């Protein structure tokens, strides 16, 4: 009976590790992709004809302080 309880504890630990691991992977993916998303926004803003220097400066400030 005791060995079954021990086995269940090990299984529970594995499940807990797996779920937190997934969360960490998602967080890392988001942190990795965030600069890419910001760069795309910046390129989109630059491609618009009416974009002024002030708007680009504002966009950079948003990227730096967000």
N, C-alpha and C positions, 0 to 999 in steps of 0.2 A: 504494500500500500504506500509505503514511504517513497519508493522509487518512482511510482506514478506521479506523486505530488512534485517531486524534484524535476521530472521530465516536463510537467506542465509549466513549472516556473521557467525552465530554460526556453520553452516554446514562447511563453509570454514575453520574455526578454528579446527574443529574435523578432517577434512581431513589432515590439516597441522600437527596436533599432531600425527596422525596415521603414516604419512610418516616418520616423524623424529623419532618416536618410533621404527619403523622398522630398521632404520639406526643404532640407539643406540643398538638394540638387536644384529644386525649383528656385530657391533664393539665389543660388550661384548663377543660374541661367539668367534670371532677371538682372542681376548686377552686371553680368557680362554683356547682355543685350542693351542695357540702358544707354551707354555711350553711342551705340549704333543707331538707336532710335533718335537720340538727340542730334546726331550727325545728319540723319535723313531730314529732320525738321529744318536744320540749318541750311542744307542744300536746297530744299524746297523753297525756303524763304529767299535764298540768293537767286534762284532762277526766275522769280517774279520780277518783271520789269520795274514796277513802282517801288521796290524795296529801297528804302533810304539808309544812309549810314547809321542814323539814329536807331532804326528798327533792328539792324544787325547788331549794334552795340547792346540793345535791350535783350535780344535773343541770347547773346553771349553771357550777359549777367544772369539771365534765367538759368542757363546751363550750369554756370559756376555755382550759384547759390541754391540750386534745387536739390 
